[in-house]
Amino acid sequence: MIKKGFTLAEVLITLVIIGIIASMTIPSVINAQHDKEILARLKKSYSILSQTLMTSQAFNGSYTGWGLQDNSNNSSKHTYDNYISPYIKSMKRCINEAGCWTSERTKAFDGRTTATGAFDSGMGQNNVTFVLADGSIVSMDIYGNDAESVFGVTENLVYPTLTFAVDINGDKGPNQLGQDVFMFILTTNGLVPAGIDNSSANCFKGSTDTYAGYDCAAKVLKTNSVQY
């Protein structure tokens, strides 16, 4: 009995079908792996900062008694040197200057323009920026009562307070809000991810808000995804 093989047309059709299936599934697999890596780094950075602040307050009392002053380089330096540095392992620090944050301009949430705020000047403007042992970069700032509208946090806030911008993969790209740059803010209930109280209202494609992407951390931690 002679076995009939596949014709060229049948082979080509099979290859086309395989290609279509691959084009549909491979991107989702890649995105899922990317999300997994981002989430792991984000959770790690959040944990490190949370524990640092809890430990510091256990030794030094509530941050509300630290004498924080908004728009003060001296206050930022004093706060970092006395209340942050002793309780966290950092490889390098920059006081109100570039040199720690990535040299590439941080992208806004839309990916096209420079992000609003201190990102414009390489994380200067009274910020203290420091590099953690795993290569992630943190920029600490003291915020006044405008933090509520910027960070989407309303509960348990006492001003001034500390905010943290974290580039979870350091100098690696895309250096973009909502992708690898996320924000946290200190409340009397501990450090919380930006967007926790406004359901990350400005974290969606097409947002035209000036601070779009600042409140993405809570959304990413909730959905386990940066696919907006």
C-alpha positions as CSV (number, residue, x, y, z in Angstrom):
1,M,0.0,0.0,0.0
2,I,1.5,3.4,-1.0
3,K,1.3,6.1,1.6
4,K,0.3,9.5,0.4
5,G,2.5,12.4,1.6
6,F,1.5,16.0,2.2
7,T,1.2,18.2,-0.8
8,L,3.2,21.4,-1.0
9,A,-0.1,23.3,-0.7
10,E,-1.1,21.4,2.5
11,V,2.4,22.1,4.0
12,L,2.1,25.8,3.2
13,I,-1.4,26.1,4.6
14,T,-0.2,24.4,7.8
15,L,2.7,26.8,8.1
16,V,0.4,29.8,7.6
17,I,-1.9,28.5,10.3
18,I,1.0,28.0,12.7
19,G,2.3,31.5,11.9
20,I,-1.1,33.1,12.6
21,I,-1.4,31.2,15.9
22,A,2.1,32.3,16.9
23,S,1.4,35.9,16.0
24,M,-1.6,35.8,18.3
25,T,0.0,34.1,21.3
26,I,3.6,35.1,21.4
27,P,3.0,38.8,22.1
28,S,0.7,37.9,25.0
29,V,3.3,35.6,26.4
30,I,6.0,38.3,26.1
31,N,3.7,40.8,27.8
32,A,2.9,38.4,30.6
33,Q,6.6,37.8,31.3
34,H,7.3,41.6,31.1
35,D,4.5,42.3,33.6
36,K,5.8,39.6,35.9
37,E,9.3,41.1,36.0
38,I,8.0,44.6,36.5
39,L,5.6,43.5,39.3
40,A,8.4,41.6,41.1
41,R,10.7,44.6,41.0
42,L,7.9,47.0,42.0
43,K,6.9,44.9,45.0
44,K,10.6,44.6,46.1
45,S,11.2,48.4,46.0
46,Y,7.9,49.0,47.8
47,S,8.9,46.5,50.5
48,I,12.3,48.0,51.0
49,L,11.0,51.5,51.3
50,S,8.1,50.5,53.6
51,Q,10.4,48.6,56.0
52,T,12.9,51.5,56.0
53,L,10.3,54.0,57.0
54,M,8.7,51.7,59.6
55,T,12.1,51.1,61.2
56,S,13.0,54.7,61.2
57,Q,9.8,55.7,62.8
58,A,10.2,53.0,65.4
59,F,13.5,54.6,66.4
60,N,12.7,58.3,65.8
61,G,9.0,58.6,66.2
62,S,6.4,59.6,63.6
63,Y,7.6,61.4,60.5
64,T,5.2,64.2,61.5
65,G,7.7,65.2,64.1
66,W,10.8,65.2,61.8
67,G,10.5,68.9,61.0
68,L,10.0,68.3,57.2
69,Q,10.0,71.5,55.1
70,D,8.8,71.6,51.5
71,N,11.1,73.3,48.9
72,S,14.1,73.2,51.3
73,N,17.3,71.6,50.2
74,N,18.6,71.6,53.8
75,S,15.5,69.8,55.0
76,S,15.7,67.1,52.3
77,K,19.4,66.5,53.1
78,H,18.7,66.5,56.9
79,T,15.8,64.0,56.5
80,Y,17.8,61.6,54.3
81,D,20.9,61.7,56.4
82,N,19.1,61.3,59.8
83,Y,16.0,59.4,59.0
84,I,16.5,57.4,55.8
85,S,20.2,56.6,55.3
86,P,20.8,54.8,58.6
87,Y,18.1,52.3,57.8
88,I,18.6,51.5,54.1
89,K,21.5,50.1,52.1
90,S,22.3,52.6,49.3
91,M,25.3,52.5,46.9
92,K,25.3,56.2,46.0
93,R,23.4,59.4,46.8
94,C,22.9,62.7,45.1
95,I,21.7,65.8,47.0
96,N,19.7,68.3,44.8
97,E,21.8,67.3,41.8
98,A,21.9,65.0,38.8
99,G,24.2,62.0,38.9
100,C,22.2,59.2,40.5
101,W,18.9,59.2,38.4
102,T,19.3,58.0,34.9
103,S,20.9,60.6,32.6
104,E,18.1,60.0,30.0
105,R,15.2,62.4,30.4
106,T,12.3,60.6,32.1
107,K,9.4,60.1,29.8
108,A,5.9,61.1,30.6
109,F,3.1,58.5,30.7
110,D,2.4,59.1,27.0
111,G,5.9,58.1,26.2
112,R,6.6,61.2,24.0
113,T,7.3,64.1,26.3
114,T,9.5,64.8,29.3
115,A,7.7,64.1,32.5
116,T,6.3,66.9,34.5
117,G,8.1,68.1,37.6
118,A,11.6,67.4,38.9
119,F,12.1,64.8,36.2
120,D,12.9,67.8,33.9
121,S,16.2,68.5,35.7
122,G,17.5,65.1,36.3
123,M,15.9,64.9,39.8
124,G,17.2,68.1,41.3
125,Q,15.0,70.7,42.9
126,N,15.5,69.8,46.5
127,N,15.4,66.1,45.9
128,V,17.7,63.4,47.4
129,T,18.3,60.6,44.9
130,F,19.9,57.4,45.8
131,V,20.8,54.0,44.2
132,L,19.9,50.8,46.0
133,A,22.0,47.7,46.0
134,D,19.8,46.0,43.3
135,G,20.3,48.9,40.9
136,S,16.9,50.5,41.4
137,I,16.9,54.3,41.8
138,V,14.9,56.2,44.4
139,S,14.3,60.0,44.4
140,M,12.9,61.4,47.7
141,D,11.0,64.7,47.8
142,I,9.2,66.6,50.5
143,Y,5.7,67.6,49.4
144,G,3.2,70.1,50.7
145,N,-0.6,70.0,50.4
146,D,-0.6,69.6,46.6
147,A,0.4,65.9,47.0
148,E,-3.2,64.9,47.2
149,S,-4.1,65.9,43.7
150,V,-0.8,64.8,42.2
151,F,-0.5,61.3,43.8
152,G,-4.2,60.3,44.2
153,V,-3.9,59.8,47.9
154,T,-6.3,61.4,50.4
155,E,-6.4,59.2,53.5
156,N,-4.1,59.6,56.5
157,L,-2.1,62.4,55.0
158,V,-0.3,64.9,57.2
159,Y,1.7,67.6,55.5
160,P,4.5,68.1,54.7
161,T,5.2,64.4,53.9
162,L,7.7,62.3,51.9
163,T,7.2,61.1,48.4
164,F,9.3,58.7,46.5
165,A,9.8,58.2,42.7
166,V,11.3,54.8,42.0
167,D,12.9,53.7,38.7
168,I,12.7,50.0,39.4
169,N,15.2,48.9,36.8
170,G,17.7,51.8,37.1
171,D,19.4,53.0,34.0
172,K,17.6,50.4,31.8
173,G,14.7,51.8,29.6
174,P,12.2,52.9,29.0
175,N,12.6,55.3,32.0
176,Q,8.9,56.1,31.7
177,L,6.1,56.9,34.2
178,G,3.8,53.9,34.6
179,Q,6.2,51.5,32.9
180,D,9.3,51.4,35.1
181,V,8.9,54.6,37.1
182,F,6.4,54.6,40.0
183,M,5.4,56.8,42.8
184,F,4.8,56.3,46.6
185,I,3.8,58.6,49.4
186,L,4.2,58.4,53.2
187,T,1.0,58.6,55.3
188,T,0.3,58.1,59.0
189,N,-0.7,54.6,58.0
190,G,2.6,53.9,56.3
191,L,4.0,54.1,52.8
192,V,1.3,53.7,50.2
193,P,1.3,53.4,46.3
194,A,0.2,56.5,44.5
195,G,-3.4,56.2,43.2
196,I,-4.6,54.1,46.1
197,D,-7.5,56.5,46.9
198,N,-8.5,57.8,43.5
199,S,-8.4,54.4,41.7
200,S,-5.5,55.6,39.7
201,A,-7.8,57.9,37.8
202,N,-5.1,59.4,35.6
203,C,-3.5,56.1,34.7
204,F,-5.0,55.2,31.4
205,K,-4.1,55.6,27.7
206,G,-5.1,59.0,26.4
207,S,-5.1,60.7,29.8
208,T,-4.3,64.4,29.3
209,D,-3.8,65.2,32.9
210,T,-0.6,67.2,33.7
211,Y,0.5,64.4,36.1
212,A,-0.8,61.4,34.1
213,G,1.0,58.3,35.2
214,Y,2.0,59.6,38.7
215,D,-0.8,57.5,40.2
216,C,-0.2,54.2,38.4
217,A,1.6,52.3,41.2
218,A,-1.7,51.2,42.9
219,K,-3.2,50.1,39.7
220,V,-0.3,48.0,38.7
221,L,-0.1,46.3,42.1
222,K,-3.8,45.6,41.9
223,T,-4.0,44.3,38.3
224,N,-0.6,42.8,38.1
225,S,-0.1,44.4,34.7
226,V,1.4,47.5,33.0
227,Q,-0.8,46.9,29.9
228,Y,-3.0,49.9,30.2
